[in-house]
Amino acid sequence: MRRIYQTIGSDNPRRGIRRGGFTLVELLVVIAIIGIMVGLLLPAVQAAREAARRMQCQNNLKQVGLALHSFHDAHNKFPLNNPRVARPSDGLFFVERPWSLELLPYLEQTALYDQWEKKFGFLEGINGTLVTTVIPVYGCPSSPVAKVQQFPEPPPSLSADRAAAGGNPYRAAIVEYAAPLNTPQSPMTPSSPRRNGLLHNVDHTRMRDVTDGLSNTIAFGEQSGPPFRFNRRRNVGENNSAFGMLAGWNRLLLLPTDPSGELLWGGNCLINCTNFAGLQYFSFHAGGVHVGLADGSVRFLSESTDMDTIYRLTAIDDGEPIRGDF
């Protein structure tokens, strides 16, 4: 009776019970499988994040385009691009009331606009502090550049700001969208005649002046990465001063380069080869750039878009239809 509880054929009731667990080989196999799965998932996660950033960039351009229309509704004209003027009181040059300032009241930035001294440069007086204010819709989330950057000393052509800087670099909020000022006609050589873009530097454009149609005309395009120069998305040093910052020069003046982005007039590349001095459409999106059309819509312009199409989209009155899709 004393042994009735024992397992048949065994003197130890615990004998025959197998304990579970991983061997070292099994553990290594599981770790390897997890590593492979992470390696497969990581590109998908990165792609999803970039898709979200692209959507936000597209929305930013949409908001800027709507602000442009609101400005036109209020003033019956579009703002000037980046007009450089001489101040009558001292003869010093500065950028007066550029589009990046004039659209602020229509981008929920009325307080900043009201504080800005319109008859002074971006580094003079209170403007030197206000210029570091980040305008969220003026930046692309895909850009690797921080939204406030140190820029080199202003150029001699902006003598008011250069004097205010006192020979020193300065900090400013970046602007990664630019308005085409004009474009050379195809084949875009140094001697090619130029036609106006939507926003002029001297004369205000009105909707009736856009004879090619608002849906066929670019109002703004990406010009990411200031104050650094990027060639094929590789940081190669400083860009030209005062380009790509609040109340500075935010204009596109199209100029083709070779595929490397190094040689100006050296090829037929107009998208994503270089962001130097506002000479091309440039982004950190794979395959192209976002552009905001004058009707308020946003399109993605492929890097393979031909020169003639880019010219016709940029000029407001070339009188020629866009051939095919873009």
C-alpha positions in Angstrom: 0.0 0.0 0.0 2.9 2.3 0.7 4.0 2.2 -3.0 0.6 2.5 -4.6 1.2 6.2 -5.7 4.4 5.3 -7.6 4.5 5.2 -11.4 4.3 1.7 -12.7 7.8 0.4 -13.5 9.5 3.3 -11.6 10.6 3.8 -8.1 10.6 7.6 -8.6 7.3 9.3 -9.3 9.1 12.3 -11.1 11.1 10.1 -13.4 9.9 10.2 -17.0 8.7 13.8 -16.8 10.5 15.9 -19.6 11.3 19.5 -18.9 10.8 22.0 -21.9 13.4 24.4 -23.1 15.5 25.7 -26.1 18.8 24.3 -27.1 21.5 26.8 -28.1 21.1 25.9 -31.7 17.3 26.5 -31.6 17.9 29.9 -29.9 20.4 30.9 -32.6 17.9 29.8 -35.4 15.1 31.9 -33.8 17.4 35.0 -33.5 18.4 34.6 -37.1 14.8 34.4 -38.3 13.9 37.5 -36.3 16.9 39.3 -37.8 15.7 38.3 -41.3 12.2 39.5 -40.6 13.4 42.9 -39.3 15.6 43.2 -42.3 12.6 42.6 -44.6 10.3 44.9 -42.6 12.7 47.9 -42.2 12.5 49.0 -45.9 8.7 48.7 -45.8 8.6 50.9 -42.6 11.0 53.4 -44.2 8.9 53.5 -47.4 5.7 54.1 -45.3 7.4 56.9 -43.5 8.6 58.5 -46.7 5.1 58.2 -48.1 3.7 60.1 -45.1 6.4 62.8 -45.5 5.6 63.1 -49.2 1.9 63.5 -48.4 2.7 66.2 -45.9 5.0 68.0 -48.4 2.2 67.9 -50.9 -0.2 69.3 -48.3 2.2 72.1 -47.5 2.3 73.2 -51.2 -1.4 73.0 -51.3 -1.7 75.4 -48.4 0.8 77.8 -50.0 -1.2 77.7 -53.2 -4.4 78.4 -51.4 -2.8 81.3 -49.6 -1.6 82.6 -53.0 -5.3 82.6 -54.2 -6.4 84.3 -51.1 -3.9 87.1 -51.6 -5.1 87.5 -55.2 -8.7 87.7 -54.0 -7.8 90.4 -51.5 -5.5 92.5 -53.8 -6.5 91.5 -57.3 -2.9 90.6 -58.0 -0.3 88.1 -57.0 2.6 89.2 -54.7 6.0 90.0 -56.1 8.7 87.4 -56.1 11.7 88.7 -54.3 12.1 92.3 -55.3 15.5 93.9 -54.4 15.0 97.7 -53.8 17.1 100.6 -52.7 15.9 102.4 -49.6 15.5 106.1 -50.4 16.7 107.2 -47.0 20.2 105.7 -47.2 20.5 103.9 -50.6 21.0 100.5 -49.0 19.5 97.5 -50.8 17.2 94.9 -49.3 14.4 92.5 -50.3 11.1 94.3 -49.8 7.8 92.5 -49.2 8.7 89.2 -50.9 6.1 86.5 -51.4 7.3 84.5 -48.4 6.3 87.5 -46.2 3.2 88.6 -48.1 1.5 85.2 -47.8 1.9 85.0 -44.0 -1.5 86.5 -43.1 -3.1 83.8 -45.2 -1.1 81.0 -43.5 -2.3 81.9 -40.0 0.9 83.9 -39.4 -0.7 87.4 -39.1 1.1 88.2 -35.8 4.5 87.7 -37.4 3.5 89.7 -40.5 2.3 92.6 -38.3 5.5 92.7 -36.4 7.7 92.7 -39.4 9.3 96.0 -40.4 8.4 96.1 -44.1 10.9 98.9 -45.0 13.9 97.1 -43.5 16.0 94.1 -44.4 15.6 90.7 -42.8 18.5 91.3 -40.4 17.7 94.9 -39.4 16.1 95.7 -36.1 13.4 93.4 -34.9 13.5 91.5 -38.2 16.8 90.0 -37.2 14.9 88.1 -34.4 11.7 87.4 -36.3 13.6 85.9 -39.2 14.3 82.7 -37.1 10.5 82.0 -36.8 9.8 78.6 -38.4 6.9 78.6 -40.8 5.9 74.9 -40.8 4.3 74.9 -44.3 7.5 76.4 -45.8 9.5 73.2 -45.1 9.5 69.7 -46.5 9.5 66.9 -44.0 11.7 64.7 -46.3 14.5 67.3 -46.1 17.5 66.4 -43.8 18.1 70.0 -43.0 17.0 71.5 -39.6 14.4 74.2 -40.0 16.6 77.0 -38.5 20.1 77.2 -40.0 23.2 79.4 -40.0 23.7 81.2 -43.2 26.9 82.8 -44.5 27.2 86.6 -44.4 24.7 88.3 -46.8 26.0 89.2 -50.2 27.1 92.8 -51.2 23.9 93.1 -53.3 21.9 93.1 -50.1 23.8 95.9 -48.5 21.3 96.7 -45.8 21.4 93.1 -44.4 25.2 92.9 -45.0 25.7 96.0 -42.9 23.4 94.6 -40.2 25.3 91.3 -40.1 28.6 93.2 -39.6 30.6 90.6 -41.5 29.2 87.7 -39.6 27.0 84.7 -40.5 23.4 84.8 -39.3 20.6 82.4 -38.3 17.3 82.2 -40.2 14.4 79.9 -40.7 14.6 78.1 -44.0 12.1 78.1 -46.9 12.1 75.0 -49.1 9.7 76.1 -51.8 10.5 78.7 -54.5 8.5 80.6 -57.1 9.9 80.5 -60.7 10.9 84.0 -61.7 11.5 83.2 -65.4 12.7 80.4 -67.7 14.8 80.2 -70.8 13.2 78.8 -73.8 14.2 75.3 -75.0 17.0 74.3 -75.6 17.9 76.5 -72.6 21.3 77.8 -73.6 22.9 80.9 -72.1 21.7 82.9 -75.1 18.1 81.5 -75.0 15.3 84.1 -74.6 13.6 84.0 -71.3 9.9 84.1 -70.5 8.3 85.2 -67.2 7.2 82.8 -64.5 4.1 83.5 -62.4 5.6 85.8 -59.8 7.7 88.7 -61.2 10.2 90.8 -59.3 9.0 94.2 -60.6 5.4 93.9 -62.0 2.5 92.2 -60.3 0.9 89.4 -62.2 -2.8 89.0 -62.3 -4.8 85.9 -63.2 -5.8 87.3 -66.5 -2.1 87.5 -67.4 -1.7 83.7 -67.2 -2.8 83.0 -70.8 -1.5 79.5 -70.7 -4.1 78.6 -68.0 -3.6 78.3 -64.3 -3.7 74.5 -64.4 -0.8 74.5 -66.9 1.5 76.9 -64.9 3.7 76.2 -62.0 3.4 78.7 -59.1 5.9 77.0 -56.7 8.3 74.1 -56.7 10.5 72.4 -54.2 14.0 73.8 -53.7 15.1 71.9 -50.6 18.3 71.9 -48.6 19.4 75.4 -47.8 21.8 76.8 -46.7 23.8 73.8 -48.0 24.6 73.0 -51.6 23.4 69.5 -52.6 24.5 67.8 -55.8 22.5 64.6 -56.4 21.5 64.8 -52.7 25.1 64.9 -51.6 26.1 67.8 -49.4 29.1 69.5 -51.1 29.3 72.7 -48.9 27.6 76.1 -48.6 25.0 77.3 -51.0 24.9 81.0 -52.2 24.0 83.3 -49.3 20.4 84.5 -48.7 18.9 81.8 -50.8 16.2 79.7 -49.2 15.4 81.6 -46.1 12.5 83.7 -44.8 12.3 87.1 -46.5 15.3 86.3 -48.6 15.6 85.0 -52.2 13.1 82.2 -52.8 13.0 82.1 -56.5 13.7 79.7 -59.3 15.8 80.8 -62.2 16.0 77.7 -64.3 19.4 76.6 -65.6 20.3 73.1 -66.8 23.3 71.2 -65.6 25.1 67.9 -66.3 23.7 64.9 -64.4 26.2 65.4 -61.5 24.9 68.9 -60.8 28.5 70.2 -61.0 28.6 71.7 -64.4 26.2 74.6 -65.1 24.8 74.7 -68.6 26.6 71.3 -69.0 23.6 69.1 -69.8 19.8 69.0 -69.8 19.1 68.1 -66.1 16.6 70.5 -64.5 15.2 68.3 -61.6 17.2 67.0 -58.6 20.7 67.5 -59.9 21.6 70.5 -57.7 19.9 73.1 -55.4 22.6 75.7 -56.1 21.4 79.3 -56.1 17.8 78.4 -56.9 18.6 77.2 -60.4 16.6 73.9 -60.4 13.7 72.2 -58.9 15.2 70.0 -56.1 13.9 67.7 -53.5 14.8 64.7 -51.4 12.0 62.6 -52.8 12.9 59.6 -55.0 12.2 60.2 -58.6 11.1 63.8 -58.7 9.7 66.9 -57.0 6.4 68.3 -56.0 5.2 71.5 -57.8 2.2 73.6 -56.9 0.2 74.8 -59.9 -1.4 78.2 -60.2 -4.9 76.7 -59.9 -4.0 75.5 -56.4 -3.4 71.8 -57.3 -0.2 69.9 -56.6 1.5 67.5 -59.0 4.6 65.3 -58.8 7.1 66.2 -61.5 9.2 63.3 -62.5 13.0 63.6 -63.0 12.5 62.3 -66.5 10.3 65.2 -67.5 11.7 66.7 -70.7 13.1 70.2 -70.9 10.4 71.5 -73.3 7.6 70.4 -70.9 9.3 72.1 -67.9 9.7 75.3 -70.0 6.0 75.3 -71.0 4.9 74.6 -67.4 7.0 77.4 -66.0 6.3 80.2 -68.5 2.9 81.8 -68.0 2.3 82.9 -71.6 4.3 80.9 -74.1 1.1 80.1 -76.0 2.0 76.5 -76.6 0.1 73.5 -75.2 1.6 70.9 -72.9 2.3 67.8 -74.9 1.2 64.6 -73.1 1.0 64.0 -69.3 3.4 65.3 -66.7 
